[in-house]
């Protein structure tokens, strides 16, 4: 919802760009307020290939991935999380290549009534290999470590490419904006803890699914954490000034945000309020978008 990183980078839809010696990227033509320029699908390796976040249902994007990997073998399909801009094309890519699909356990998802936000959840998704935190996946010339980073979704994984110390950060840390947290599956406390988890790692650069390479990732992660803390200070100040409903809080603290994003901003505010209630900073008559919120 807030921009922290330079967003200028050049690309062409359908083209395959070499990002690092082991990593290529093809960007899907699905730009939007939550996807920026579109879903960046990463191709890892030069022998046995891993494809990270195949993207939305888009025949042109599928063909672009297959063209980029012509005369090579895709053996692994890795999914960071199951939003509709990340995972639906996995099934078609598997059918064309025979590669197995890897992700976190889908059974953890609890979308409630909020599937209408962002790109929505991929309710038809299924995987072959369920990953957990710390699992290592190996190909011919690459090793990926699965890092469970819940918050944006409960099943969000980042993947660390050991050979190049690159973290594929999905939507957990993006190259152009802060991520949106949509309860009940999205959880602000989990999100902040997952950011702090990344600060303990030694990944050199991040490659988010949306946006360009993040070359000073720890600086950005610290800004994200500070931003969330500042947002909660703003919420307290706004409630003290007599704005006790989420819609009124959003109008104050997101005054510079496109009003089309207010529904998502309301959900992120609800995620903050849920965390603050658990910390006994805030109280409410009902923990939802219609609740009346007061300082505890």
C-alpha positions as CSV (number, residue, x, y, z in Angstrom):
1,X,0.0,0.0,0.0
2,X,3.0,2.3,0.4
3,X,6.0,2.6,-2.0
4,X,9.5,2.2,-0.5
5,X,11.6,1.0,-3.4
6,X,12.4,2.4,-6.9
7,X,10.0,0.8,-9.3
8,X,11.7,1.6,-12.6
9,X,12.8,-1.4,-14.6
10,X,12.5,-2.4,-18.2
11,X,10.9,-5.6,-19.6
12,X,8.7,-6.9,-22.4
13,X,5.7,-9.2,-21.9
14,X,6.4,-12.7,-23.1
15,X,10.2,-12.1,-23.3
16,X,12.6,-14.0,-21.1
17,X,15.3,-11.9,-19.3
18,X,18.4,-13.3,-17.7
19,X,18.4,-11.9,-14.2
20,X,21.4,-13.7,-12.7
21,X,23.6,-16.6,-14.0
22,X,21.1,-19.1,-12.7
23,X,17.8,-17.2,-12.9
24,X,15.6,-16.1,-15.8
25,X,12.3,-14.3,-15.6
26,X,9.1,-14.0,-17.8
27,X,6.5,-11.5,-16.8
28,X,2.8,-12.2,-17.3
29,X,0.6,-9.6,-18.9
30,X,-1.6,-9.2,-15.8
31,X,-0.8,-5.7,-14.5
32,X,-3.0,-4.1,-11.8
33,X,-3.2,-2.4,-8.5
34,X,-2.1,-5.5,-6.6
35,X,0.2,-7.0,-9.2
36,X,2.1,-3.9,-10.4
37,X,3.5,-4.8,-13.9
38,X,2.3,-8.4,-13.6
39,X,3.4,-11.7,-12.2
40,X,7.1,-12.4,-12.6
41,X,7.7,-16.1,-13.2
42,X,11.2,-17.2,-12.4
43,X,13.1,-20.0,-14.1
44,X,16.0,-21.4,-12.1
45,X,18.8,-23.6,-13.4
46,X,20.3,-24.7,-16.6
47,X,19.8,-28.5,-16.6
48,X,16.8,-29.5,-14.5
49,X,14.7,-26.4,-14.2
50,X,12.5,-25.1,-11.4
51,X,9.7,-22.6,-12.3
52,X,8.7,-20.4,-9.4
53,X,5.2,-18.9,-9.4
54,X,3.9,-20.0,-12.8
55,X,1.2,-17.3,-12.6
56,X,-2.4,-16.8,-13.6
57,X,-4.4,-18.8,-16.1
58,X,-3.0,-17.3,-19.3
59,X,-2.3,-19.3,-22.4
60,X,0.2,-16.7,-23.8
61,X,2.1,-16.8,-20.5
62,X,2.2,-20.6,-20.6
63,X,3.6,-20.5,-24.1
64,X,6.2,-17.9,-23.1
65,X,7.4,-20.1,-20.3
66,X,7.6,-23.1,-22.6
67,X,9.4,-21.1,-25.3
68,X,11.9,-19.8,-22.8
69,X,12.7,-23.4,-21.7
70,X,12.7,-25.0,-25.2
71,X,15.1,-28.0,-25.3
72,X,15.4,-27.9,-21.5
73,X,13.5,-29.9,-18.9
74,X,11.2,-28.4,-16.3
75,X,11.3,-30.8,-13.3
76,X,10.0,-28.6,-10.4
77,X,7.1,-26.2,-10.2
78,X,7.4,-24.1,-7.0
79,X,4.6,-22.0,-5.6
80,X,5.1,-19.2,-3.0
81,X,1.3,-19.1,-2.2
82,X,-2.0,-19.8,-3.7
83,X,-3.4,-16.5,-4.9
84,X,-4.8,-16.4,-8.4
85,X,-1.9,-14.4,-9.8
86,X,0.6,-16.9,-8.6
87,X,-0.5,-20.6,-8.7
88,X,-3.3,-21.4,-11.2
89,X,-1.0,-22.0,-14.2
90,X,0.8,-24.7,-12.3
91,X,-1.6,-27.4,-13.3
92,X,-1.3,-26.6,-17.1
93,X,2.5,-26.4,-16.8
94,X,2.5,-29.8,-15.1
95,X,0.4,-31.2,-17.9
96,X,2.7,-30.0,-20.5
97,X,6.0,-30.9,-18.8
98,X,5.3,-33.7,-16.2
99,X,7.0,-31.6,-13.5
100,X,5.8,-32.0,-9.9
101,X,4.2,-29.1,-8.0
102,X,5.6,-28.0,-4.7
103,X,4.0,-25.8,-2.1
104,X,3.1,-25.4,1.6
105,X,0.2,-27.4,2.9
106,X,-3.0,-25.9,1.3
107,X,-5.1,-27.3,4.1
108,X,-4.0,-24.4,6.3
109,X,-6.0,-21.8,4.3
110,X,-8.9,-20.1,6.0
111,X,-10.2,-17.5,3.6
112,X,-13.5,-16.7,5.3
113,X,-15.5,-14.3,3.3
114,X,-12.6,-12.4,1.9
115,X,-11.8,-14.2,-1.3
116,X,-13.0,-11.1,-3.3
117,X,-9.9,-9.1,-2.2
118,X,-6.7,-8.8,-4.1
119,X,-6.4,-11.5,-6.8
120,X,-8.4,-14.0,-4.7
121,X,-7.4,-17.5,-3.7
122,X,-6.9,-20.4,-6.1
123,X,-9.5,-22.7,-4.7
124,X,-8.7,-25.4,-7.3
125,X,-5.0,-25.7,-6.5
126,X,-3.4,-29.0,-5.5
127,X,0.2,-29.9,-5.1
128,X,2.2,-33.1,-5.4
129,X,4.8,-32.3,-2.7
130,X,3.9,-30.5,0.5
131,X,6.8,-28.5,1.9
132,X,7.6,-27.3,5.4
133,X,10.0,-24.8,6.8
134,X,13.6,-25.7,6.1
135,X,13.0,-28.3,3.4
136,X,15.7,-28.4,0.7
137,X,14.8,-29.0,-2.9
138,X,17.6,-29.9,-5.3
139,X,18.1,-29.8,-9.1
140,X,21.0,-30.3,-11.4
141,X,22.8,-27.1,-10.5
142,X,20.7,-25.5,-7.9
143,X,19.4,-25.9,-4.3
144,X,16.3,-24.1,-3.0
145,X,15.4,-23.9,0.7
146,X,11.7,-23.4,1.6
147,X,11.2,-20.7,4.2
148,X,7.7,-20.5,5.7
149,X,6.7,-16.8,6.0
150,X,3.1,-16.6,6.9
151,X,1.3,-13.3,7.1
152,X,0.2,-12.3,3.6
153,X,-1.3,-15.8,3.5
154,X,-0.9,-18.6,6.0
155,X,0.7,-20.9,3.4
156,X,3.3,-18.4,2.1
157,X,6.7,-19.7,1.3
158,X,9.9,-17.9,0.3
159,X,12.6,-19.8,-1.5
160,X,16.3,-19.2,-1.0
161,X,18.6,-20.1,-3.9
162,X,21.7,-21.3,-2.0
163,X,24.2,-21.0,-4.9
164,X,23.5,-17.3,-5.4
165,X,22.2,-16.3,-1.9
166,X,19.0,-15.0,-3.6
167,X,15.6,-15.1,-1.9
168,X,12.5,-15.5,-4.0
169,X,10.3,-13.4,-1.7
170,X,6.9,-13.9,-3.4
171,X,4.5,-11.3,-2.0
172,X,6.1,-11.3,1.5
173,X,8.6,-8.6,0.5
174,X,7.7,-6.9,-2.8
175,X,9.9,-4.6,-5.0
176,X,7.3,-1.8,-5.3
177,X,4.9,-1.7,-2.4
178,X,4.0,-3.1,1.0
179,X,2.0,-6.3,1.0
180,X,-1.7,-6.4,1.9
181,X,-2.8,-8.5,4.9
182,X,-6.4,-9.8,4.6
183,X,-7.8,-11.6,7.6
184,X,-8.7,-14.3,8.6
185,X,-6.0,-16.1,6.6
186,X,-3.7,-13.1,6.5
187,X,-2.3,-12.3,10.0
188,X,-0.4,-9.2,10.9
189,X,1.5,-10.7,13.9
190,X,2.6,-13.6,11.7
191,X,3.6,-11.1,9.0
192,X,5.8,-9.0,11.3
193,X,7.4,-12.1,12.9
194,X,8.1,-13.5,9.4
195,X,9.8,-10.2,8.4
196,X,11.9,-10.4,11.6
197,X,12.8,-14.0,10.6
198,X,14.3,-12.8,7.3
199,X,16.5,-10.3,9.2
200,X,18.4,-13.3,10.7
201,X,19.2,-14.7,7.3
202,X,22.2,-13.9,5.0
203,X,20.4,-13.7,1.6
204,X,22.2,-11.1,-0.5
205,X,19.3,-10.0,-2.8
206,X,15.6,-10.6,-3.0
207,X,13.6,-11.4,-6.2
208,X,9.9,-10.6,-5.5
209,X,7.2,-12.0,-7.8
210,X,6.1,-8.4,-8.5
211,X,8.8,-5.8,-9.2
212,X,12.5,-5.7,-9.6
213,X,15.4,-7.1,-7.7
214,X,15.8,-5.8,-4.1
215,X,19.5,-5.2,-3.7
216,X,19.5,-4.0,0.0
217,X,16.9,-6.3,1.3
218,X,17.5,-5.9,5.1
219,X,17.1,-2.1,4.8
220,X,13.8,-2.6,3.1
221,X,12.6,-5.2,5.6
222,X,13.4,-2.9,8.5
223,X,11.4,-0.2,6.8
224,X,8.5,-2.5,6.5
225,X,8.6,-3.4,10.2
226,X,8.9,0.3,11.1
227,X,6.1,1.2,8.8
228,X,3.8,-1.3,10.5
229,X,4.7,0.0,13.9
230,X,4.0,3.6,12.7
231,X,0.7,2.5,11.3
232,X,-0.4,1.2,14.6
233,X,0.7,4.5,16.3
234,X,-1.5,6.3,13.7
235,X,-4.4,4.0,14.5
236,X,-4.2,4.8,18.2
237,X,-4.0,8.5,17.5
238,X,-6.9,8.4,15.1
239,X,-9.1,6.5,17.5
240,X,-8.2,9.0,20.3
241,X,-9.4,11.8,18.0
242,X,-12.9,10.2,17.8
243,X,-12.7,8.0,14.7
244,X,-13.8,4.6,16.1
245,X,-15.0,2.8,12.9
246,X,-12.6,1.2,10.4
247,X,-13.9,3.2,7.5
248,X,-13.2,6.5,9.3
249,X,-9.8,5.3,10.4
250,X,-8.9,4.4,6.8
251,X,-10.0,7.8,5.5
252,X,-7.5,9.5,7.9
253,X,-4.5,7.2,7.7
254,X,-4.8,6.4,4.0
255,X,-5.6,9.9,2.9
256,X,-3.0,9.7,0.1
257,X,-4.1,6.3,-1.2
258,X,-6.3,5.7,-4.3
259,X,-9.9,5.3,-2.9
260,X,-10.3,2.2,-5.0
261,X,-7.9,0.5,-2.6
262,X,-9.9,1.5,0.5
263,X,-11.5,-2.0,0.7
264,X,-8.1,-3.6,0.9
265,X,-6.8,-0.9,3.2
266,X,-9.8,-1.6,5.5
267,X,-8.8,-5.2,5.7
268,X,-5.2,-4.4,6.5
269,X,-6.5,-2.0,9.2
270,X,-8.6,-4.9,10.6
271,X,-5.4,-7.0,10.6
272,X,-3.6,-4.3,12.6
273,X,-6.6,-4.0,15.0
274,X,-6.7,-7.7,15.6
275,X,-3.0,-7.7,16.6
276,X,-3.5,-4.7,18.8
277,X,-6.5,-6.3,20.5
278,X,-4.4,-9.4,21.2
279,X,-1.8,-7.1,22.7
280,X,-4.6,-5.5,24.8
281,X,-4.0,-2.0,23.4
282,X,-7.5,-1.9,21.8
283,X,-10.9,-3.2,22.6
284,X,-14.1,-3.6,20.5
285,X,-17.7,-4.7,20.6
286,X,-17.2,-6.9,17.5
287,X,-13.9,-7.8,15.7
288,X,-14.9,-7.1,12.1
289,X,-15.2,-4.2,9.6
290,X,-18.3,-2.9,11.4
291,X,-16.9,-2.9,14.9
292,X,-16.5,0.1,17.3
293,X,-12.9,0.4,18.4
294,X,-11.7,2.1,21.5
295,X,-8.4,2.4,23.4
296,X,-8.2,-0.3,26.1
